[in-house]
Amino acid sequence: MDIWWTLDSHLDELQLNATDTYCAELKWAHTSTLVNSTKKKQSDVLRFLLRVRCWEYRQLNVIHRASRPSRPDKARRLGYKAKQGYVVYRVRVRRGNRKKPVPKGATYGKPVRQGVNHLKFQRGLRSTAEERDGVYKYYEVILVDPSHKAIRRDPRISWIVNPVHKRREARGLTSIGKQNRGLGKGNRYNHTPARSTWKRHNTLSLRRYR
C-alpha cells in the first residue's frame, strides 16, 4: 500500500508539473500572439476588433473604469499588476485642436482673437487623459490606490505612498509628463554621468592594437 501510494503521489506530482508547464506555455503563446497581432494594424482581425471597440467606447462615459487593460503586455511594461490596488480607467479625449467655448457663436474683440477651431492646447493629449477613431482618442490610465494594504506592503510600489508623491500627475511627474516637458534631452543632459554611461554602453569601439 505504501509503495502504490508513493507511486500514485509521484505520478500526481508529475501530472501537476506537466499541467503547470502546459499552462505557462499557453500563457506565453497567448501573450506573444497578442503582441504580434497588435503590431499588424492593417490585418483583418485587428481592424474588425478596433471597429467594435470604437463603437463600444462611444456608448460609454467619457471617463469609465475598464475591467482589464486592452493591451496587457504594454500595461505590464508600464508597471501594471493584476492585483488589488491597481485600477485601469479609460479616458476619451477629442482629437485635434481645442475648440473655444463660444456661446451662440458670438466672438468679440479684434479678428486675431476671434479664432474658434484652431486653438492649440498647452499640453499633449496624452497627458490630459489607444484606441482611435475619427473624433476621439482613447487612453487607458493605470491608477494605484496608496491607501490599499496590498500597495503599502509591496516594496516595489510602496514608494508611491509617501506624501511627496501626492498629485504627481498634476505636476508633470509621470513618464509622459516628463516627455512633454522635454526632460532628459538636450545640452544640459548630454554631460551627465548617466549620459556618459549610456554612451559607453551603446558605442561600438574597435580600438586598433599598436
Secondary structure, 3 states (H helix, E strand, C coil): CHHHHHHHHHHHHHHHHHHHHHHHHHHHHHHHHHHHHHHCCCCHHHHHHHHHHHHHHHHCCCEEEECCCCCHHHHHHCCCCCCCCEEEEEEEEECCCECCCCHHHCCCCCHHHCCCCCECCCCCHHHHCCEECCCEEEEEEEEECCCCHHHHCCCCCHHHHCHHHCCCCCCCCCHHHHHHCCCCCCHHHCCCHHHHHHHHHCCCCCCCCC
